[in-house]
Each structure stands twice: as structure tokens, then as C-alpha cells.
Amino acid sequence: RDLHSFPTRRSSDLPVPALAAVHAQPGSGKVTLSWPDAGLGVRYQIYLLGPGAQSYSLVTTVRSDGVTLSGLRAGSYQARVVPANLQHTTGQGGETSFTVG
């Protein structure tokens, strides 16, 4: 059989890996979030659920394995980091909770 007759897969067609864990290091009015890099050119959508909020809000999208979010008011937060490929297909995200003083 001719090798050229087999379908090829682009990296954007591959499943997006799940995120194993998200770690938070809160500071005064800020938090640094970090997670293991999934590779494959994955971007990470960062969502926050802050004090008094009813739902998560997308706050930024990054290509690195960490981000510092500043300008946060005091209170308890939940962060969700969702990996996504260039086709906007998402993988299973990771979550963490933290408190800003």
C-alpha cells in the first residue's frame, strides 16, 4: 500500500491533554498561578470566580505554564485553567482555591 494514501494528522487535530494540577501563590492584591506545561503549542484560558461572583469570568489567555494576576481585591477566589489548542478545542482543566489578603 502507498504510504501517501494514509491520512495524516496535524498537531491541531490531536486531543488536548488534561491539566494535572494548578498551584496558587497568593500575595497582596495578586496571585501567581502555575501548572505543568502540556506542550503541543497549547494555550491556557484563565478563569476566576471572585468574591461575590456568581460565575467564572475569563480573565486572560497565556501560552506559558504560569501567570500572575494583579489588582485583585481581598477575598476568596477559585481559579480554573483550561488548556486549548489553535482550533479552540479544550481539554480538561484544573482548579485551585486561594485567598487574597
C-alpha positions as CSV (number, residue, x, y, z in Angstrom):
1,R,0.0,0.0,0.0
2,D,1.2,3.5,-0.8
3,L,2.4,5.5,2.2
4,H,0.8,8.6,0.8
5,S,-2.7,7.1,1.0
6,F,-2.8,7.1,4.8
7,P,-4.4,10.1,6.4
8,T,-2.1,12.4,8.2
9,R,-2.9,14.2,11.5
10,R,-1.9,17.7,12.2
11,S,-1.0,18.7,15.7
12,S,-4.2,20.8,15.9
13,D,-6.2,17.6,15.3
14,L,-4.7,15.8,18.4
15,P,-6.7,15.7,21.6
16,V,-5.8,18.4,24.1
17,P,-4.1,17.0,27.2
18,A,-5.8,17.4,30.5
19,L,-4.3,19.6,33.1
20,A,-3.0,17.6,36.1
21,A,-2.8,20.4,38.7
22,V,-2.9,24.1,39.3
23,H,-1.0,25.8,42.1
24,A,-1.7,29.2,43.6
25,Q,0.7,31.5,45.4
26,P,-1.3,34.5,46.6
27,G,0.2,37.8,47.6
28,S,-1.1,41.3,48.5
29,G,-3.6,42.1,45.8
30,K,-2.3,39.4,43.4
31,V,-1.8,35.7,42.8
32,T,0.7,33.7,40.8
33,L,-0.8,30.6,39.2
34,S,1.3,27.7,37.8
35,W,0.7,24.3,36.2
36,P,2.6,21.6,34.3
37,D,3.1,22.6,30.6
38,A,1.0,20.3,28.3
39,G,3.2,21.1,25.3
40,L,1.9,20.8,21.8
41,G,1.5,24.6,21.4
42,V,-1.4,24.6,23.9
43,R,-2.7,27.9,25.2
44,Y,-4.3,28.3,28.6
45,Q,-7.5,30.1,29.3
46,I,-7.5,31.5,32.9
47,Y,-10.9,31.9,34.6
48,L,-11.6,33.4,38.0
49,L,-14.5,33.2,40.4
50,G,-14.0,36.0,42.9
51,P,-15.7,37.4,46.0
52,G,-19.5,37.8,45.4
53,A,-19.3,36.5,41.8
54,Q,-21.9,34.1,40.6
55,S,-19.9,32.6,37.7
56,Y,-16.4,32.2,36.4
57,S,-15.0,35.0,34.2
58,L,-12.3,34.6,31.5
59,V,-9.5,37.0,32.6
60,T,-6.7,36.1,30.2
61,T,-5.2,33.6,27.8
62,V,-1.5,32.7,28.0
63,R,0.9,30.4,26.2
64,S,3.2,29.8,29.3
65,D,2.9,27.5,32.2
66,G,2.1,30.3,34.7
67,V,0.7,33.8,35.1
68,T,0.5,36.5,37.7
69,L,-2.9,38.2,38.1
70,S,-2.8,41.6,39.9
71,G,-5.3,44.1,41.0
72,L,-7.3,41.6,43.0
73,R,-9.4,42.7,45.9
74,A,-9.2,40.9,49.3
75,G,-11.3,37.7,49.5
76,S,-11.6,34.1,48.5
77,Y,-11.2,33.1,44.9
78,Q,-11.3,30.0,42.7
79,A,-9.2,29.8,39.6
80,R,-9.7,27.4,36.6
81,V,-7.1,26.9,34.0
82,V,-8.3,25.3,30.7
83,P,-5.9,24.1,28.0
84,A,-6.9,24.9,24.4
85,N,-5.4,24.3,21.0
86,L,-5.3,26.5,18.0
87,Q,-8.7,25.2,16.9
88,H,-10.2,26.3,20.3
89,T,-10.7,22.7,21.3
90,T,-10.3,22.5,25.1
91,G,-9.0,19.8,27.4
92,Q,-10.0,19.1,30.9
93,G,-9.0,22.0,33.1
94,G,-7.6,22.2,36.6
95,E,-8.8,24.2,39.5
96,T,-7.4,25.7,42.7
97,S,-8.7,28.0,45.5
98,F,-6.8,30.8,47.2
99,T,-7.4,33.8,49.4
100,V,-6.0,37.3,48.8
101,G,-5.4,39.4,51.9
